[in-house]
Amino acid sequence: MADILCLYYSRTGTTRAVAEKVAELLEAELVELTDGKARKGVLGFLASGMDAMKKTPDRLRPFQTEKPLEDYEHVILATPIWAGRCSSVMHAFLLAHGRELPEKVSYIITHMSDASYEAVFSQMDRYLPLPPYQLAMSLQPRAVEWYQDIYDFARIIRGGALPE
């Protein structure tokens, strides 16, 4: 059983690709979160932005992990940015399960603009039992160095060494 859990939501597949690479590098369990809404295309994009603005997100679909959330050594939460906030799916997860997370929690946020969205980390911290987060990465997949950023993130979590 893995000691690291990587939970993610991805509307277009970008955050999924990042979460998959991080999970591979860390030999972590990978679990997708969803609310079951159709979010593809322009209408899905607009609906996602509107949902992110809501104070109360829609209900999260059930998900399965190998063990209870609090039993992991480290949990990584990966989400796209919608309207300057974490996705409504990640927001729903944090509302329902944020207090169950272990002491070590890290964030990965993906976005297409040049902004870093550092304030999103603080928004997500509000739902943790022991803020602040352990490590955070704001990733713009169009950036030249984004693959290196993923490796650096994983290396820091592993304490400097990655599995061969």
C-alpha positions in Angstrom: 0.0 0.0 0.0 1.2 3.5 -0.8 2.1 6.0 1.9 1.3 8.9 -0.5 -2.1 9.6 -2.0 -2.6 11.9 -5.0 -6.2 13.1 -5.4 -7.0 15.1 -8.5 -9.8 16.6 -10.5 -9.3 17.5 -14.2 -11.8 19.0 -16.7 -9.6 18.8 -19.8 -7.0 16.2 -18.9 -4.1 18.7 -18.1 -4.3 18.3 -14.3 -4.8 14.5 -14.8 -1.5 14.3 -16.8 0.4 16.3 -14.1 -1.2 14.1 -11.3 -0.3 10.9 -13.1 3.3 11.9 -13.5 3.6 13.0 -9.9 2.0 9.7 -8.7 4.4 7.7 -10.9 7.5 9.5 -9.6 6.4 9.1 -6.0 4.9 5.6 -6.4 1.7 7.1 -4.9 -1.9 5.9 -5.1 -3.8 8.0 -7.7 -7.5 8.7 -7.3 -9.7 10.9 -9.5 -12.4 13.1 -8.0 -15.6 14.0 -9.9 -19.0 15.5 -9.4 -20.5 13.7 -12.4 -21.3 16.9 -14.3 -20.6 17.2 -18.0 -17.9 19.9 -18.3 -16.5 19.5 -21.8 -16.4 22.4 -24.4 -17.3 26.0 -24.1 -20.5 25.5 -22.1 -18.7 23.3 -19.7 -15.9 25.9 -19.3 -18.5 28.6 -18.5 -20.4 26.3 -16.1 -17.2 25.4 -14.3 -16.3 29.1 -13.8 -19.8 29.8 -12.4 -19.7 26.7 -10.1 -16.3 27.9 -8.7 -17.9 31.1 -7.6 -20.6 29.3 -5.6 -20.2 29.3 -1.8 -21.7 25.8 -1.7 -20.4 23.5 -4.4 -22.3 20.5 -5.8 -22.1 17.1 -4.2 -18.9 15.1 -4.8 -19.3 11.6 -6.3 -18.1 8.8 -4.0 -14.4 7.8 -4.5 -12.4 4.9 -3.2 -8.9 4.9 -1.6 -6.9 2.0 -0.3 -7.1 3.2 3.3 -8.7 6.1 5.3 -7.4 9.5 4.3 -5.8 10.2 7.8 -3.7 7.0 7.5 -1.6 8.3 4.6 1.7 9.9 5.3 1.2 12.6 2.7 -1.8 13.7 0.5 -1.3 15.7 -2.7 -4.4 17.6 -4.0 -4.3 18.6 -7.7 -6.9 20.9 -9.2 -7.3 23.3 -12.1 -8.0 27.0 -11.3 -11.5 28.2 -12.2 -12.3 31.9 -11.9 -9.3 32.5 -9.6 -10.3 29.6 -7.3 -9.8 25.9 -6.9 -12.3 23.9 -8.9 -15.7 23.3 -7.4 -15.0 19.6 -7.3 -11.9 20.1 -5.1 -13.8 22.6 -3.0 -16.5 20.0 -2.4 -13.8 17.5 -1.5 -12.2 19.9 1.0 -15.6 20.7 2.6 -16.5 17.1 3.0 -13.0 15.6 3.8 -10.5 18.3 4.6 -10.5 17.6 8.3 -9.7 13.9 7.6 -6.4 14.7 5.9 -3.0 14.0 7.6 -0.6 16.6 8.7 1.3 16.6 5.4 -0.8 18.0 2.6 0.6 19.5 -0.7 -1.1 21.3 -3.5 -0.8 21.3 -7.3 -2.8 23.9 -9.2 -2.8 24.1 -13.0 -3.8 27.2 -14.9 -3.4 28.7 -18.4 -2.8 32.4 -17.5 0.5 33.9 -16.4 -0.7 34.6 -12.9 0.6 32.4 -10.1 -2.6 32.2 -8.0 -0.8 31.9 -4.7 -4.0 33.0 -2.9 -5.7 29.8 -3.9 -3.3 27.9 -1.5 -4.6 30.0 1.4 -8.2 29.4 0.3 -7.6 25.6 0.3 -5.8 25.8 3.7 -9.0 26.9 5.4 -10.3 23.3 5.2 -7.3 21.6 6.6 -7.0 20.5 10.2 -3.4 21.8 10.5 -2.7 24.5 7.9 -0.6 25.6 6.2 0.2 23.1 3.4 3.5 21.3 3.2 4.4 22.2 -0.4 2.6 23.8 -3.3 3.2 24.1 -7.0 1.4 26.6 -9.3 1.9 25.1 -12.8 1.3 26.6 -16.2 1.5 23.7 -18.6 2.4 26.0 -21.5 5.6 27.1 -19.7 8.8 25.6 -21.0 10.0 24.4 -17.6 6.8 22.7 -16.4 8.2 19.2 -16.7 11.2 20.2 -14.5 8.8 21.8 -12.0 7.0 18.4 -11.6 10.3 16.5 -11.0 11.4 19.2 -8.5 8.1 19.0 -6.7 8.3 15.2 -6.4 12.0 15.3 -5.4 11.2 17.7 -2.5 8.4 15.5 -1.3 10.7 12.4 -1.4 13.4 14.2 0.5 15.8 14.6 -2.5 15.7 11.1 -4.0 13.3 9.7 -6.6 12.8 6.0 -7.3 14.8 4.6 -10.2 
